[in-house]
Amino acid sequence: MKTKVTQKDYKLGRHLQKMRKSKDITQEGLAEKIGTSQTWIAYIETGRYTPNMKMFQKIAKALGVQVKDLIPF
């Protein structure tokens, strides 16, 4: 986990959170779909952790979007 949250990480996390909420999926529900914990999802959404490509793919599949749609920049 990062000790310093960058603006890019924060922006990415907020974008993922908006996408998740637009699909009416809770952090717990998304975590269950991709095989991780709710805490890990919260860390992503607050910019404390940035997922790797494999996890981006899992998140995209769970939300029914393409990976490129998850990246706000």
matplotlib code that plots the C-alpha trace (Angstrom):
import matplotlib.pyplot as plt

x = [0.0, 1.2, 2.1, 1.3, -1.8, -1.3, -3.9, -4.0, -4.6, -7.3, -9.0, -8.9, -10.4, -13.2, -14.0, -14.1, -16.4, -18.8, -18.8, -19.5, -22.3, -23.9, -24.2, -25.8, -23.0, -21.7, -18.0, -18.8, -20.6, -17.8, -15.2, -17.2, -17.4, -13.6, -12.5, -11.0, -12.0, -14.2, -11.2, -9.2, -12.0, -12.1, -8.3, -8.6, -11.4, -9.5, -6.3, -4.3, -3.9, -3.8, -4.8, -2.6, -3.9, -5.2, -7.4, -8.5, -9.7, -11.6, -13.2, -14.1, -15.8, -17.6, -19.0, -19.7, -17.4, -14.1, -10.9, -10.4, -13.7, -12.2, -9.4, -10.5, -7.4]
y = [0.0, 3.5, 6.0, 9.0, 9.3, 11.0, 13.1, 10.4, 7.6, 9.6, 10.5, 6.9, 5.7, 8.2, 7.2, 3.6, 4.4, 6.3, 3.5, 0.9, 3.0, 3.6, -0.2, -0.3, -2.5, -2.2, -2.5, -5.8, -7.0, -6.0, -7.6, -10.8, -10.8, -10.4, -12.5, -9.9, -8.0, -4.9, -3.2, -3.7, -2.0, 0.9, 1.3, 1.5, 4.0, 6.3, 6.1, 4.1, 1.2, 1.0, -2.3, -4.2, -5.1, -8.5, -6.8, -4.1, -6.9, -8.5, -5.2, -4.4, -7.8, -7.5, -4.1, -5.1, -2.5, -2.5, -1.9, 1.4, 2.7, 2.4, 4.8, 8.5, 10.0]
z = [0.0, -0.8, 1.9, -0.3, -2.5, -5.8, -7.6, -10.4, -7.9, -6.2, -9.5, -10.6, -7.3, -7.5, -11.1, -10.1, -7.2, -9.5, -12.0, -9.2, -7.8, -11.2, -11.5, -8.0, -6.7, -3.1, -2.3, -0.7, -3.8, -6.1, -3.8, -3.8, -7.6, -8.1, -5.1, -2.8, 0.3, 0.8, 2.4, -0.8, -2.8, -0.3, -0.7, -4.5, -4.2, -1.9, -4.0, -1.4, -3.8, -7.6, -9.1, -11.6, -15.0, -14.0, -11.3, -13.7, -16.0, -13.1, -12.1, -15.7, -16.1, -12.8, -13.8, -17.4, -19.0, -20.8, -19.0, -20.9, -19.4, -15.9, -16.6, -16.4, -18.1]

ax = plt.figure().add_subplot(projection="3d")
ax.plot(x, y, z, "-o")
ax.set_aspect("equal")
plt.show()
